[in-house]
Amino acid sequence: METAVTWIYFVGVAAFLFWIWGLLSGPSATQMEIAPDDLSGAWPLTVDEVQAYCPGGVMAAVEVNGKRYGINGPASTYGEQHGWPPIEDIWKQGDLVPRVSISELISVVRDRCVDA
């Protein structure tokens, strides 16, 4: 009986440590990359790919060459307060509208985001 309890304890601790390791390691950079093929509509940015970044849970941002850009309201406000460049720096101009829609990119980022 004592051996069974020890084994259950060991399995429980191992499962807990594996779970913690998964939380700390997060998805790899490859899993967070977003490129034009990931969107069904027009790619809204002037760069070829971005990294998804979601600080604080409600913010959606992208990272390009070490710079972070807020792509939704909360992230844009946060970025302004923390010295991030404005998304307009890499946001494509539209033909008939001022800017190409960024809403699908926001949805994809939120789906792939990690807290960092």
Stockholm file with secondary structure:
# STOCKHOLM 1.0

chainA/1-116         METAVTWIYFVGVAAFLFWIWGLLSGPSATQMEIAPDDLSGAWPLTVDEVQAYCPGGVMAAVEVNGKRYGINGPASTYGEQHGWPPIEDIWKQGDLVPRVSISELISVVRDRCVDA
#=GR chainA/1-116 SS CHHHHHHHHHHHHHHHHHHHHHHHHCSCHHHHEECGGGCSSCCCBSSSCEEEECTTTTCCEEEETTEEEECSHHHHHHHHHTTCCCGGGTBCBCSSSSBCCCHHHHHHHHHHCCCC
#=GC SS_cons         CHHHHHHHHHHHHHHHHHHHHHHHHCSCHHHHEECGGGCSSCCCBSSSCEEEECTTTTCCEEEETTEEEECSHHHHHHHHHTTCCCGGGTBCBCSSSSBCCCHHHHHHHHHHCCCC
//
